[in-house]
Amino acid sequence: MLRTALRPKWLALLVVALVTCGLFAALSWWQLNSAFSSARAPVDADEYQREVPLGQLLEPGVGVTEEAAGRMIVAEGWLDGRDTVVVEGRLQDGAEGYWLMARLIVADAAPVAGVAIDAPETVAGMHPSIPVALGWVADRGRAHEIANSLDNVVPPSADDSETVSVVAQLQPPSEPRPARKATDPQTVLTLAPGQLINLWSEPSPGYYSATLVSASITPELSLPNGVEAIALVGVDQSLQLNLLNIFYAIEWVIFIGMALYIWWRLVRDEYLAERAAAAEAPDRLAAEIRREKLLRIAAQRAEATDRKDES
């Protein structure tokens, strides 16, 4: 079989098969590299633990980028407790409860000029705002009671008034979901800034398309009993392979095997055909000899018959 494989036509076909296998191997390596490169932990994983000013990651009216989501930020501003709402379906340590969402008027952001709103000239009417979660409450009734008790947390009217410093996790917005079956018209089911701003007492000249989950507020906000600090969920840094890329890589390896197998099978078929032909050669030769003898005998008999007829 080796002699058959070393024939020029099969050597040329082998070169074509090897070039094809090289291409398949490159594609397989590319898929593997894509699977592992996408599974690596971000090189800036430590950045998610470092507090940065809100303005470095997000501007009012601009969407949250993937790099900004989950980052820890610090913002200076004024809290407005008059518009505190209760967000349902918030999990904490496996228990379902409620978040208290208030309004943070961001002092770090410059006053918004050229926006005509029907509101008095207060900090709420001059600076953009962002919803901020103050804490978690297990009981629904207690959550609404505490939300109503925060009506006295009113932002000042002057820019130079004392602000609070909020350290929080920046979270992307959710799609608004109406609570049609809720008994409380102020019920909120998702963290949708576009929905929350419609519940604020004073219109805002601008707002951030994100929400904040507070880790700390300085000076500390005095909240009633029953409010727990929200357990922040960090960014998942575990290694997660892209199985689709892995399957594609295996698929290209299978194609390599198929290309080599097809070449080997073609060589083998020709080799077996030649062996079968060689094995049948003696029988074919004997049959040819018998055929020639029969033809000669037939010719001799025909010639003898013709002579007899002539005589």
Helices and strands as residue ranges (DSSP letters): H 2-5, H 8-39, G 45-48, E 52-53, H 54-57, E 72-92, E 95-106, H 123-126, E 129-137, H 140-149, G 150-152, E 164-171, H 193-196, G 197-199, E 211-218, H 243-310
